[in-house]
Amino acid sequence: MQPQVPDKFVTIEEMAKVFAVSISTARSWVRQGVIAKNTYIKVGNTYRFNLPRVIEYLSQEMAKEQEERDQDEAHAVQLELDLDPDQDA
């Protein structure tokens, strides 16, 4: 069962809860740019996250990373086939 996602800006604590990560991990994601800047606003030292946007962005990034892994794996298999001396000519 997936948690309900409010269609509003939420605190970093609420966002961390939705993703089942610690608050320090959520802060780290912000610092490292894992979460796109266009998915949250910052007022002073306070962040507010648009959860639907964060989820959409992270889903797109995960899909891109999976596609890259799939391409790398296909390339590695092809190299293995090309280098196989027992392969029939």
PDB file with one MODEL, atoms N, CA, C and O in Angstrom:
MODEL        1
ATOM      1  N   MET A   1       0.838  -1.184   0.000  1.00  0.00           N
ATOM      2  CA  MET A   1       0.000   0.000   0.000  1.00  0.00           C
ATOM      3  C   MET A   1       0.881   1.245   0.000  1.00  0.00           C
ATOM      4  O   MET A   1       1.751   1.403   0.857  1.00  0.00           O
ATOM      5  N   GLN A   2       0.649   2.116  -0.958  1.00  0.00           N
ATOM      6  CA  GLN A   2       1.455   3.324  -1.058  1.00  0.00           C
ATOM      7  C   GLN A   2       0.844   4.431  -0.209  1.00  0.00           C
ATOM      8  O   GLN A   2      -0.378   4.548  -0.117  1.00  0.00           O
ATOM      9  N   PRO A   3       1.706   5.250   0.418  1.00  0.00           N
ATOM     10  CA  PRO A   3       1.176   6.344   1.231  1.00  0.00           C
ATOM     11  C   PRO A   3       0.497   7.387   0.352  1.00  0.00           C
ATOM     12  O   PRO A   3       0.856   7.571  -0.811  1.00  0.00           O
ATOM     13  N   GLN A   4      -0.491   8.064   0.934  1.00  0.00           N
ATOM     14  CA  GLN A   4      -1.152   9.138   0.201  1.00  0.00           C
ATOM     15  C   GLN A   4      -0.194  10.298   0.029  1.00  0.00           C
ATOM     16  O   GLN A   4       0.572  10.633   0.933  1.00  0.00           O
ATOM     17  N   VAL A   5      -0.250  10.905  -1.146  1.00  0.00           N
ATOM     18  CA  VAL A   5       0.633  12.026  -1.445  1.00  0.00           C
ATOM     19  C   VAL A   5      -0.203  13.294  -1.492  1.00  0.00           C
ATOM     20  O   VAL A   5      -1.036  13.456  -2.384  1.00  0.00           O
ATOM     21  N   PRO A   6       0.014  14.198  -0.534  1.00  0.00           N
ATOM     22  CA  PRO A   6      -0.752  15.445  -0.552  1.00  0.00           C
ATOM     23  C   PRO A   6      -0.364  16.296  -1.751  1.00  0.00           C
ATOM     24  O   PRO A   6       0.799  16.328  -2.152  1.00  0.00           O
ATOM     25  N   ASP A   7      -1.335  16.978  -2.314  1.00  0.00           N
ATOM     26  CA  ASP A   7      -1.090  17.850  -3.468  1.00  0.00           C
ATOM     27  C   ASP A   7      -0.847  19.271  -2.964  1.00  0.00           C
ATOM     28  O   ASP A   7      -1.586  20.200  -3.290  1.00  0.00           O
ATOM     29  N   LYS A   8       0.201  19.415  -2.164  1.00  0.00           N
ATOM     30  CA  LYS A   8       0.559  20.713  -1.610  1.00  0.00           C
ATOM     31  C   LYS A   8       2.046  20.685  -1.288  1.00  0.00           C
ATOM     32  O   LYS A   8       2.712  19.659  -1.428  1.00  0.00           O
ATOM     33  N   PHE A   9       2.537  21.804  -0.865  1.00  0.00           N
ATOM     34  CA  PHE A   9       3.932  21.847  -0.429  1.00  0.00           C
ATOM     35  C   PHE A   9       4.009  21.322   0.993  1.00  0.00           C
ATOM     36  O   PHE A   9       3.211  21.695   1.853  1.00  0.00           O
ATOM     37  N   VAL A  10       4.991  20.441   1.230  1.00  0.00           N
ATOM     38  CA  VAL A  10       5.139  19.819   2.547  1.00  0.00           C
ATOM     39  C   VAL A  10       6.547  20.056   3.069  1.00  0.00           C
ATOM     40  O   VAL A  10       7.451  20.435   2.324  1.00  0.00           O
ATOM     41  N   THR A  11       6.711  19.827   4.355  1.00  0.00           N
ATOM     42  CA  THR A  11       8.014  19.997   4.993  1.00  0.00           C
ATOM     43  C   THR A  11       8.950  18.855   4.605  1.00  0.00           C
ATOM     44  O   THR A  11       8.528  17.845   4.042  1.00  0.00           O
ATOM     45  N   ILE A  12      10.213  19.041   4.915  1.00  0.00           N
ATOM     46  CA  ILE A  12      11.201  18.003   4.631  1.00  0.00           C
ATOM     47  C   ILE A  12      10.913  16.747   5.466  1.00  0.00           C
ATOM     48  O   ILE A  12      11.183  15.628   5.028  1.00  0.00           O
ATOM     49  N   GLU A  13      10.366  16.941   6.666  1.00  0.00           N
ATOM     50  CA  GLU A  13      10.018  15.800   7.510  1.00  0.00           C
ATOM     51  C   GLU A  13       8.908  14.962   6.868  1.00  0.00           C
ATOM     52  O   GLU A  13       8.963  13.732   6.870  1.00  0.00           O
ATOM     53  N   GLU A  14       7.899  15.651   6.318  1.00  0.00           N
ATOM     54  CA  GLU A  14       6.802  14.940   5.653  1.00  0.00           C
ATOM     55  C   GLU A  14       7.290  14.235   4.390  1.00  0.00           C
ATOM     56  O   GLU A  14       6.868  13.118   4.095  1.00  0.00           O
ATOM     57  N   MET A  15       8.184  14.895   3.645  1.00  0.00           N
ATOM     58  CA  MET A  15       8.713  14.274   2.443  1.00  0.00           C
ATOM     59  C   MET A  15       9.520  13.024   2.800  1.00  0.00           C
ATOM     60  O   MET A  15       9.387  11.989   2.147  1.00  0.00           O
ATOM     61  N   ALA A  16      10.346  13.122   3.827  1.00  0.00           N
ATOM     62  CA  ALA A  16      11.153  11.979   4.251  1.00  0.00           C
ATOM     63  C   ALA A  16      10.251  10.808   4.638  1.00  0.00           C
ATOM     64  O   ALA A  16      10.561   9.655   4.340  1.00  0.00           O
ATOM     65  N   LYS A  17       9.160  11.104   5.287  1.00  0.00           N
ATOM     66  CA  LYS A  17       8.216  10.063   5.702  1.00  0.00           C
ATOM     67  C   LYS A  17       7.613   9.354   4.486  1.00  0.00           C
ATOM     68  O   LYS A  17       7.489   8.129   4.483  1.00  0.00           O
ATOM     69  N   VAL A  18       7.242  10.107   3.467  1.00  0.00           N
ATOM     70  CA  VAL A  18       6.666   9.524   2.252  1.00  0.00           C
ATOM     71  C   VAL A  18       7.657   8.574   1.587  1.00  0.00           C
ATOM     72  O   VAL A  18       7.267   7.514   1.097  1.00  0.00           O
ATOM     73  N   PHE A  19       8.936   8.945   1.569  1.00  0.00           N
ATOM     74  CA  PHE A  19       9.955   8.117   0.926  1.00  0.00           C
ATOM     75  C   PHE A  19      10.589   7.108   1.881  1.00  0.00           C
ATOM     76  O   PHE A  19      11.472   6.343   1.495  1.00  0.00           O
ATOM     77  N   ALA A  20      10.128   7.117   3.128  1.00  0.00           N
ATOM     78  CA  ALA A  20      10.630   6.182   4.152  1.00  0.00           C
ATOM     79  C   ALA A  20      12.144   6.276   4.309  1.00  0.00           C
ATOM     80  O   ALA A  20      12.847   5.267   4.359  1.00  0.00           O
ATOM     81  N   VAL A  21      12.625   7.514   4.385  1.00  0.00           N
ATOM     82  CA  VAL A  21      14.046   7.763   4.621  1.00  0.00           C
ATOM     83  C   VAL A  21      14.164   8.707   5.812  1.00  0.00           C
ATOM     84  O   VAL A  21      13.188   9.330   6.228  1.00  0.00           O
ATOM     85  N   SER A  22      15.371   8.800   6.348  1.00  0.00           N
ATOM     86  CA  SER A  22      15.590   9.716   7.463  1.00  0.00           C
ATOM     87  C   SER A  22      15.589  11.158   6.953  1.00  0.00           C
ATOM     88  O   SER A  22      15.755  11.421   5.762  1.00  0.00           O
ATOM     89  N   ILE A  23      15.398  12.065   7.880  1.00  0.00           N
ATOM     90  CA  ILE A  23      15.431  13.484   7.532  1.00  0.00           C
ATOM     91  C   ILE A  23      16.814  13.872   7.030  1.00  0.00           C
ATOM     92  O   ILE A  23      16.937  14.689   6.117  1.00  0.00           O
ATOM     93  N   SER A  24      17.855  13.293   7.619  1.00  0.00           N
ATOM     94  CA  SER A  24      19.216  13.608   7.163  1.00  0.00           C
ATOM     95  C   SER A  24      19.435  13.123   5.723  1.00  0.00           C
ATOM     96  O   SER A  24      20.148  13.767   4.954  1.00  0.00           O
ATOM     97  N   THR A  25      18.823  11.992   5.363  1.00  0.00           N
ATOM     98  CA  THR A  25      18.921  11.527   3.972  1.00  0.00           C
ATOM     99  C   THR A  25      18.206  12.497   3.046  1.00  0.00           C
ATOM    100  O   THR A  25      18.727  12.830   1.981  1.00  0.00           O
ATOM    101  N   ALA A  26      17.031  12.951   3.429  1.00  0.00           N
ATOM    102  CA  ALA A  26      16.292  13.917   2.607  1.00  0.00           C
ATOM    103  C   ALA A  26      17.100  15.207   2.442  1.00  0.00           C
ATOM    104  O   ALA A  26      17.150  15.777   1.352  1.00  0.00           O
ATOM    105  N   ARG A  27      17.722  15.656   3.509  1.00  0.00           N
ATOM    106  CA  ARG A  27      18.571  16.865   3.414  1.00  0.00           C
ATOM    107  C   ARG A  27      19.756  16.623   2.492  1.00  0.00           C
ATOM    108  O   ARG A  27      20.144  17.499   1.719  1.00  0.00           O
ATOM    109  N   SER A  28      20.319  15.442   2.580  1.00  0.00           N
ATOM    110  CA  SER A  28      21.441  15.079   1.717  1.00  0.00           C
ATOM    111  C   SER A  28      21.009  15.092   0.253  1.00  0.00           C
ATOM    112  O   SER A  28      21.748  15.561  -0.612  1.00  0.00           O
ATOM    113  N   TRP A  29      19.818  14.579  -0.021  1.00  0.00           N
ATOM    114  CA  TRP A  29      19.297  14.589  -1.399  1.00  0.00           C
ATOM    115  C   TRP A  29      19.214  16.010  -1.931  1.00  0.00           C
ATOM    116  O   TRP A  29      19.537  16.260  -3.092  1.00  0.00           O
ATOM    117  N   VAL A  30      18.785  16.939  -1.092  1.00  0.00           N
ATOM    118  CA  VAL A  30      18.686  18.340  -1.516  1.00  0.00           C
ATOM    119  C   VAL A  30      20.083  18.885  -1.801  1.00  0.00           C
ATOM    120  O   VAL A  30      20.317  19.474  -2.856  1.00  0.00           O
ATOM    121  N   ARG A  31      21.013  18.688  -0.860  1.00  0.00           N
ATOM    122  CA  ARG A  31      22.384  19.199  -1.034  1.00  0.00           C
ATOM    123  C   ARG A  31      23.064  18.630  -2.276  1.00  0.00           C
ATOM    124  O   ARG A  31      23.770  19.348  -2.984  1.00  0.00           O
ATOM    125  N   GLN A  32      22.852  17.346  -2.539  1.00  0.00           N
ATOM    126  CA  GLN A  32      23.518  16.676  -3.656  1.00  0.00           C
ATOM    127  C   GLN A  32      22.799  16.864  -4.986  1.00  0.00           C
ATOM    128  O   GLN A  32      23.294  16.413  -6.019  1.00  0.00           O
ATOM    129  N   GLY A  33      21.653  17.513  -4.981  1.00  0.00           N
ATOM    130  CA  GLY A  33      20.912  17.743  -6.216  1.00  0.00           C
ATOM    131  C   GLY A  33      20.132  16.536  -6.695  1.00  0.00           C
ATOM    132  O   GLY A  33      19.710  16.493  -7.851  1.00  0.00           O
ATOM    133  N   VAL A  34      19.931  15.551  -5.825  1.00  0.00           N
ATOM    134  CA  VAL A  34      19.131  14.378  -6.197  1.00  0.00           C
ATOM    135  C   VAL A  34      17.693  14.815  -6.456  1.00  0.00           C
ATOM    136  O   VAL A  34      17.015  14.272  -7.328  1.00  0.00           O
ATOM    137  N   ILE A  35      17.245  15.790  -5.696  1.00  0.00           N
ATOM    138  CA  ILE A  35      15.904  16.355  -5.871  1.00  0.00           C
ATOM    139  C   ILE A  35      16.064  17.666  -6.625  1.00  0.00           C
ATOM    140  O   ILE A  35      16.788  18.560  -6.187  1.00  0.00           O
ATOM    141  N   ALA A  36      15.388  17.774  -7.753  1.00  0.00           N
ATOM    142  CA  ALA A  36      15.523  18.951  -8.614  1.00  0.00           C
ATOM    143  C   ALA A  36      15.033  20.213  -7.908  1.00  0.00           C
ATOM    144  O   ALA A  36      14.073  20.182  -7.138  1.00  0.00           O
ATOM    145  N   LYS A  37      15.710  21.312  -8.187  1.00  0.00           N
ATOM    146  CA  LYS A  37      15.373  22.586  -7.561  1.00  0.00           C
ATOM    147  C   LYS A  37      13.971  23.068  -7.925  1.00  0.00           C
ATOM    148  O   LYS A  37      13.361  23.818  -7.163  1.00  0.00           O
ATOM    149  N   ASN A  38      13.457  22.651  -9.068  1.00  0.00           N
ATOM    150  CA  ASN A  38      12.121  23.106  -9.455  1.00  0.00           C
ATOM    151  C   ASN A  38      11.004  22.313  -8.775  1.00  0.00           C
ATOM    152  O   ASN A  38       9.829  22.501  -9.087  1.00  0.00           O
ATOM    153  N   THR A  39      11.374  21.420  -7.838  1.00  0.00           N
ATOM    154  CA  THR A  39      10.364  20.643  -7.125  1.00  0.00           C
ATOM    155  C   THR A  39      10.149  21.147  -5.698  1.00  0.00           C
ATOM    156  O   THR A  39       9.328  20.606  -4.958  1.00  0.00           O
ATOM    157  N   TYR A  40      10.892  22.184  -5.322  1.00  0.00           N
ATOM    158  CA  TYR A  40      10.731  22.723  -3.971  1.00  0.00           C
ATOM    159  C   TYR A  40      11.001  24.220  -3.962  1.00  0.00           C
ATOM    160  O   TYR A  40      11.566  24.782  -4.901  1.00  0.00           O
ATOM    161  N   ILE A  41      10.580  24.840  -2.876  1.00  0.00           N
ATOM    162  CA  ILE A  41      10.881  26.249  -2.658  1.00  0.00           C
ATOM    163  C   ILE A  41      11.646  26.354  -1.340  1.00  0.00           C
ATOM    164  O   ILE A  41      11.491  25.515  -0.452  1.00  0.00           O
ATOM    165  N   LYS A  42      12.456  27.375  -1.227  1.00  0.00           N
ATOM    166  CA  LYS A  42      13.212  27.609  -0.006  1.00  0.00           C
ATOM    167  C   LYS A  42      12.948  29.040   0.448  1.00  0.00           C
ATOM    168  O   LYS A  42      13.140  29.997  -0.302  1.00  0.00           O
ATOM    169  N   VAL A  43      12.510  29.158   1.679  1.00  0.00           N
ATOM    170  CA  VAL A  43      12.279  30.463   2.279  1.00  0.00           C
ATOM    171  C   VAL A  43      13.133  30.515   3.534  1.00  0.00           C
ATOM    172  O   VAL A  43      12.857  29.820   4.512  1.00  0.00           O
ATOM    173  N   GLY A  44      14.156  31.331   3.502  1.00  0.00           N
ATOM    174  CA  GLY A  44      15.111  31.352   4.612  1.00  0.00           C
ATOM    175  C   GLY A  44      15.819  30.012   4.679  1.00  0.00           C
ATOM    176  O   GLY A  44      16.431  29.587   3.699  1.00  0.00           O
ATOM    177  N   ASN A  45      15.745  29.353   5.802  1.00  0.00           N
ATOM    178  CA  ASN A  45      16.339  28.023   5.957  1.00  0.00           C
ATOM    179  C   ASN A  45      15.294  26.912   5.879  1.00  0.00           C
ATOM    180  O   ASN A  45      15.579  25.763   6.218  1.00  0.00           O
ATOM    181  N   THR A  46      14.099  27.249   5.437  1.00  0.00           N
ATOM    182  CA  THR A  46      12.996  26.294   5.399  1.00  0.00           C
ATOM    183  C   THR A  46      12.706  25.871   3.963  1.00  0.00           C
ATOM    184  O   THR A  46      12.612  26.702   3.059  1.00  0.00           O
ATOM    185  N   TYR A  47      12.566  24.558   3.774  1.00  0.00           N
ATOM    186  CA  TYR A  47      12.220  24.008   2.469  1.00  0.00           C
ATOM    187  C   TYR A  47      10.778  23.536   2.486  1.00  0.00           C
ATOM    188  O   TYR A  47      10.284  23.050   3.503  1.00  0.00           O
ATOM    189  N   ARG A  48      10.103  23.683   1.343  1.00  0.00           N
ATOM    190  CA  ARG A  48       8.776  23.120   1.150  1.00  0.00           C
ATOM    191  C   ARG A  48       8.799  22.413  -0.205  1.00  0.00           C
ATOM    192  O   ARG A  48       9.211  22.977  -1.218  1.00  0.00           O
ATOM    193  N   PHE A  49       8.346  21.167  -0.186  1.00  0.00           N
ATOM    194  CA  PHE A  49       8.445  20.302  -1.359  1.00  0.00           C
ATOM    195  C   PHE A  49       7.076  20.040  -1.968  1.00  0.00           C
ATOM    196  O   PHE A  49       6.109  19.772  -1.254  1.00  0.00           O
ATOM    197  N   ASN A  50       7.001  20.120  -3.289  1.00  0.00           N
ATOM    198  CA  ASN A  50       5.803  19.743  -4.016  1.00  0.00           C
ATOM    199  C   ASN A  50       5.933  18.243  -4.298  1.00  0.00           C
ATOM    200  O   ASN A  50       6.599  17.848  -5.256  1.00  0.00           O
ATOM    201  N   LEU A  51       5.304  17.415  -3.473  1.00  0.00           N
ATOM    202  CA  LEU A  51       5.514  15.969  -3.551  1.00  0.00           C
ATOM    203  C   LEU A  51       5.188  15.353  -4.905  1.00  0.00           C
ATOM    204  O   LEU A  51       5.964  14.526  -5.382  1.00  0.00           O
ATOM    205  N   PRO A  52       4.079  15.714  -5.550  1.00  0.00           N
ATOM    206  CA  PRO A  52       3.842  15.121  -6.880  1.00  0.00           C
ATOM    207  C   PRO A  52       4.986  15.408  -7.857  1.00  0.00           C
ATOM    208  O   PRO A  52       5.367  14.541  -8.643  1.00  0.00           O
ATOM    209  N   ARG A  53       5.528  16.622  -7.804  1.00  0.00           N
ATOM    210  CA  ARG A  53       6.664  16.965  -8.680  1.00  0.00           C
ATOM    211  C   ARG A  53       7.917  16.186  -8.309  1.00  0.00           C
ATOM    212  O   ARG A  53       8.637  15.714  -9.189  1.00  0.00           O
ATOM    213  N   VAL A  54       8.185  16.047  -7.005  1.00  0.00           N
ATOM    214  CA  VAL A  54       9.359  15.296  -6.553  1.00  0.00           C
ATOM    215  C   VAL A  54       9.246  13.849  -7.021  1.00  0.00           C
ATOM    216  O   VAL A  54      10.207  13.287  -7.545  1.00  0.00           O
ATOM    217  N   ILE A  55       8.088  13.252  -6.834  1.00  0.00           N
ATOM    218  CA  ILE A  55       7.875  11.860  -7.245  1.00  0.00           C
ATOM    219  C   ILE A  55       8.036  11.706  -8.748  1.00  0.00           C
ATOM    220  O   ILE A  55       8.686  10.768  -9.210  1.00  0.00           O
ATOM    221  N   GLU A  56       7.455  12.609  -9.507  1.00  0.00           N
ATOM    222  CA  GLU A  56       7.575  12.555 -10.973  1.00  0.00           C
ATOM    223  C   GLU A  56       9.036  12.672 -11.406  1.00  0.00           C
ATOM    224  O   GLU A  56       9.498  11.917 -12.261  1.00  0.00           O
ATOM    225  N   TYR A  57       9.757  13.622 -10.811  1.00  0.00           N
ATOM    226  CA  TYR A  57      11.162  13.829 -11.168  1.00  0.00           C
ATOM    227  C   TYR A  57      11.998  12.597 -10.837  1.00  0.00           C
ATOM    228  O   TYR A  57      12.770  12.124 -11.671  1.00  0.00           O
ATOM    229  N   LEU A  58      11.845  12.078  -9.622  1.00  0.00           N
ATOM    230  CA  LEU A  58      12.639  10.916  -9.224  1.00  0.00           C
ATOM    231  C   LEU A  58      12.288   9.691 -10.060  1.00  0.00           C
ATOM    232  O   LEU A  58      13.164   8.883 -10.369  1.00  0.00           O
ATOM    233  N   SER A  59      11.024   9.544 -10.425  1.00  0.00           N
ATOM    234  CA  SER A  59      10.627   8.422 -11.283  1.00  0.00           C
ATOM    235  C   SER A  59      11.286   8.525 -12.654  1.00  0.00           C
ATOM    236  O   SER A  59      11.758   7.524 -13.194  1.00  0.00           O
ATOM    237  N   GLN A  60      11.320   9.721 -13.213  1.00  0.00           N
ATOM    238  CA  GLN A  60      11.974   9.922 -14.512  1.00  0.00           C
ATOM    239  C   GLN A  60      13.465   9.634 -14.415  1.00  0.00           C
ATOM    240  O   GLN A  60      14.032   9.002 -15.306  1.00  0.00           O
ATOM    241  N   GLU A  61      14.103  10.089 -13.349  1.00  0.00           N
ATOM    242  CA  GLU A  61      15.537   9.855 -13.171  1.00  0.00           C
ATOM    243  C   GLU A  61      15.836   8.365 -13.013  1.00  0.00           C
ATOM    244  O   GLU A  61      16.816   7.863 -13.562  1.00  0.00           O
ATOM    245  N   MET A  62      14.999   7.670 -12.272  1.00  0.00           N
ATOM    246  CA  MET A  62      15.192   6.228 -12.094  1.00  0.00           C
ATOM    247  C   MET A  62      15.022   5.493 -13.421  1.00  0.00           C
ATOM    248  O   MET A  62      15.758   4.547 -13.704  1.00  0.00           O
ATOM    249  N   ALA A  63      14.065   5.917 -14.229  1.00  0.00           N
ATOM    250  CA  ALA A  63      13.851   5.295 -15.531  1.00  0.00           C
ATOM    251  C   ALA A  63      15.062   5.521 -16.446  1.00  0.00           C
ATOM    252  O   ALA A  63      15.480   4.612 -17.164  1.00  0.00           O
ATOM    253  N   LYS A  64      15.620   6.735 -16.415  1.00  0.00           N
ATOM    254  CA  LYS A  64      16.818   7.036 -17.211  1.00  0.00           C
ATOM    255  C   LYS A  64      17.996   6.162 -16.780  1.00  0.00           C
ATOM    256  O   LYS A  64      18.711   5.610 -17.616  1.00  0.00           O
ATOM    257  N   GLU A  65      18.187   6.043 -15.463  1.00  0.00           N
ATOM    258  CA  GLU A  65      19.294   5.232 -14.952  1.00  0.00           C
ATOM    259  C   GLU A  65      19.122   3.770 -15.336  1.00  0.00           C
ATOM    260  O   GLU A  65      20.098   3.103 -15.679  1.00  0.00           O
ATOM    261  N   GLN A  66      17.891   3.264 -15.283  1.00  0.00           N
ATOM    262  CA  GLN A  66      17.640   1.869 -15.662  1.00  0.00           C
ATOM    263  C   GLN A  66      17.927   1.667 -17.144  1.00  0.00           C
ATOM    264  O   GLN A  66      18.505   0.653 -17.536  1.00  0.00           O
ATOM    265  N   GLU A  67      17.526   2.628 -17.966  1.00  0.00           N
ATOM    266  CA  GLU A  67      17.784   2.536 -19.405  1.00  0.00           C
ATOM    267  C   GLU A  67      19.286   2.510 -19.680  1.00  0.00           C
ATOM    268  O   GLU A  67      19.752   1.745 -20.524  1.00  0.00           O
ATOM    269  N   GLU A  68      20.043   3.347 -18.968  1.00  0.00           N
ATOM    270  CA  GLU A  68      21.497   3.366 -19.141  1.00  0.00           C
ATOM    271  C   GLU A  68      22.118   2.039 -18.718  1.00  0.00           C
ATOM    272  O   GLU A  68      23.021   1.537 -19.387  1.00  0.00           O
ATOM    273  N   ARG A  69      21.637   1.461 -17.602  1.00  0.00           N
ATOM    274  CA  ARG A  69      22.153   0.159 -17.153  1.00  0.00           C
ATOM    275  C   ARG A  69      21.840  -0.924 -18.177  1.00  0.00           C
ATOM    276  O   ARG A  69      22.678  -1.781 -18.459  1.00  0.00           O
ATOM    277  N   ASP A  70      20.636  -0.883 -18.731  1.00  0.00           N
ATOM    278  CA  ASP A  70      20.253  -1.867 -19.744  1.00  0.00           C
ATOM    279  C   ASP A  70      21.133  -1.753 -20.984  1.00  0.00           C
ATOM    280  O   ASP A  70      21.552  -2.762 -21.552  1.00  0.00           O
ATOM    281  N   GLN A  71      21.413  -0.512 -21.402  1.00  0.00           N
ATOM    282  CA  GLN A  71      22.276  -0.305 -22.568  1.00  0.00           C
ATOM    283  C   GLN A  71      23.691  -0.775 -22.286  1.00  0.00           C
ATOM    284  O   GLN A  71      24.318  -1.402 -23.140  1.00  0.00           O
ATOM    285  N   ASP A  72      24.201  -0.479 -21.096  1.00  0.00           N
ATOM    286  CA  ASP A  72      25.544  -0.927 -20.724  1.00  0.00           C
ATOM    287  C   ASP A  72      25.624  -2.449 -20.704  1.00  0.00           C
ATOM    288  O   ASP A  72      26.610  -3.030 -21.157  1.00  0.00           O
ATOM    289  N   GLU A  73      24.590  -3.088 -20.181  1.00  0.00           N
ATOM    290  CA  GLU A  73      24.564  -4.550 -20.126  1.00  0.00           C
ATOM    291  C   GLU A  73      24.521  -5.148 -21.525  1.00  0.00           C
ATOM    292  O   GLU A  73      25.219  -6.123 -21.805  1.00  0.00           O
ATOM    293  N   ALA A  74      23.710  -4.576 -22.403  1.00  0.00           N
ATOM    294  CA  ALA A  74      23.634  -5.065 -23.774  1.00  0.00           C
ATOM    295  C   ALA A  74      24.976  -4.893 -24.477  1.00  0.00           C
ATOM    296  O   ALA A  74      25.399  -5.762 -25.239  1.00  0.00           O
ATOM    297  N   HIS A  75      25.640  -3.778 -24.222  1.00  0.00           N
ATOM    298  CA  HIS A  75      26.949  -3.520 -24.825  1.00  0.00           C
ATOM    299  C   HIS A  75      27.975  -4.536 -24.317  1.00  0.00           C
ATOM    300  O   HIS A  75      28.785  -5.044 -25.092  1.00  0.00           O
ATOM    301  N   ALA A  76      27.937  -4.828 -23.024  1.00  0.00           N
ATOM    302  CA  ALA A  76      28.872  -5.784 -22.435  1.00  0.00           C
ATOM    303  C   ALA A  76      28.656  -7.183 -23.012  1.00  0.00           C
ATOM    304  O   ALA A  76      29.622  -7.900 -23.271  1.00  0.00           O
ATOM    305  N   VAL A  77      27.417  -7.569 -23.212  1.00  0.00           N
ATOM    306  CA  VAL A  77      27.112  -8.882 -23.801  1.00  0.00           C
ATOM    307  C   VAL A  77      27.633  -8.936 -25.225  1.00  0.00           C
ATOM    308  O   VAL A  77      28.209  -9.943 -25.637  1.00  0.00           O
ATOM    309  N   GLN A  78      27.437  -7.859 -25.985  1.00  0.00           N
ATOM    310  CA  GLN A  78      27.912  -7.833 -27.365  1.00  0.00           C
ATOM    311  C   GLN A  78      29.430  -7.927 -27.415  1.00  0.00           C
ATOM    312  O   GLN A  78      29.975  -8.636 -28.260  1.00  0.00           O
ATOM    313  N   LEU A  79      30.124  -7.218 -26.517  1.00  0.00           N
ATOM    314  CA  LEU A  79      31.584  -7.306 -26.474  1.00  0.00           C
ATOM    315  C   LEU A  79      32.033  -8.724 -26.143  1.00  0.00           C
ATOM    316  O   LEU A  79      33.000  -9.229 -26.713  1.00  0.00           O
ATOM    317  N   GLU A  80      31.332  -9.349 -25.231  1.00  0.00           N
ATOM    318  CA  GLU A  80      31.663 -10.719 -24.856  1.00  0.00           C
ATOM    319  C   GLU A  80      31.503 -11.653 -26.053  1.00  0.00           C
ATOM    320  O   GLU A  80      32.339 -12.529 -26.276  1.00  0.00           O
ATOM    321  N   LEU A  81      30.444 -11.469 -26.810  1.00  0.00           N
ATOM    322  CA  LEU A  81      30.218 -12.288 -27.994  1.00  0.00           C
ATOM    323  C   LEU A  81      31.297 -12.028 -29.049  1.00  0.00           C
ATOM    324  O   LEU A  81      31.787 -12.957 -29.691  1.00  0.00           O
ATOM    325  N   ASP A  82      31.657 -10.765 -29.217  1.00  0.00           N
ATOM    326  CA  ASP A  82      32.667 -10.400 -30.210  1.00  0.00           C
ATOM    327  C   ASP A  82      34.038 -10.989 -29.856  1.00  0.00           C
ATOM    328  O   ASP A  82      34.829 -11.298 -30.748  1.00  0.00           O
ATOM    329  N   LEU A  83      34.317 -11.143 -28.573  1.00  0.00           N
ATOM    330  CA  LEU A  83      35.621 -11.614 -28.139  1.00  0.00           C
ATOM    331  C   LEU A  83      35.672 -13.114 -27.885  1.00  0.00           C
ATOM    332  O   LEU A  83      36.729 -13.636 -27.531  1.00  0.00           O
ATOM    333  N   ASP A  84      34.569 -13.814 -28.054  1.00  0.00           N
ATOM    334  CA  ASP A  84      34.487 -15.247 -27.750  1.00  0.00           C
ATOM    335  C   ASP A  84      35.187 -16.041 -28.849  1.00  0.00           C
ATOM    336  O   ASP A  84      34.695 -16.080 -29.977  1.00  0.00           O
ATOM    337  N   PRO A  85      36.338 -16.683 -28.546  1.00  0.00           N
ATOM    338  CA  PRO A  85      37.075 -17.424 -29.565  1.00  0.00           C
ATOM    339  C   PRO A  85      36.362 -18.737 -29.966  1.00  0.00           C
ATOM    340  O   PRO A  85      36.648 -19.300 -31.023  1.00  0.00           O
ATOM    341  N   ASP A  86      35.448 -19.210 -29.127  1.00  0.00           N
ATOM    342  CA  ASP A  86      34.736 -20.453 -29.440  1.00  0.00           C
ATOM    343  C   ASP A  86      33.504 -20.228 -30.276  1.00  0.00           C
ATOM    344  O   ASP A  86      32.802 -21.173 -30.636  1.00  0.00           O
ATOM    345  N   GLN A  87      33.239 -18.966 -30.586  1.00  0.00           N
ATOM    346  CA  GLN A  87      32.049 -18.634 -31.365  1.00  0.00           C
ATOM    347  C   GLN A  87      32.213 -19.164 -32.779  1.00  0.00           C
ATOM    348  O   GLN A  87      33.280 -19.018 -33.375  1.00  0.00           O
ATOM    349  N   ASP A  88      31.167 -19.779 -33.322  1.00  0.00           N
ATOM    350  CA  ASP A  88      31.217 -20.289 -34.705  1.00  0.00           C
ATOM    351  C   ASP A  88      31.317 -19.122 -35.686  1.00  0.00           C
ATOM    352  O   ASP A  88      30.662 -18.092 -35.529  1.00  0.00           O
ATOM    353  N   ALA A  89      32.133 -19.312 -36.674  1.00  0.00           N
ATOM    354  CA  ALA A  89      32.331 -18.254 -37.658  1.00  0.00           C
ATOM    355  C   ALA A  89      31.333 -18.362 -38.776  1.00  0.00           C
ATOM    356  O   ALA A  89      31.351 -17.549 -39.700  1.00  0.00           O
TER     357      ALA A  89
ENDMDL
END
